[in-house]
Amino acid sequence: MNADEVPMRRRFVYLDRTGKELEATDTNATERVPIVEVRMTPTDGDGHVVPRAQARLIRIKESGPDNRVLRSTTLRKN
């Protein structure tokens, strides 16, 4: 996906002073960190990388500047 297609509020992670993620509209946010890389890794049941259509697990890692890990998500396909 091209970055221009992502809404502006979804291009950043908003954090409070303790580092907890908040919604973009939350007025308690003290830090707005840009997402500079999104890495998606689809794997089969044994951990081997496969095409997305064949994946049993999809791991998504979002990073900010200086490889700062912002979020990590694992999706399981039924």
Buried (B, 14 or more C-beta within 10 A) or exposed (E): EEEEEEEEEEBBBBBEEEEEEBEBEEEEBEEEBEBBEBEEBBBEEEEEEBEEEEBBBBBBBBBBEEEEEBEEEEEEEE
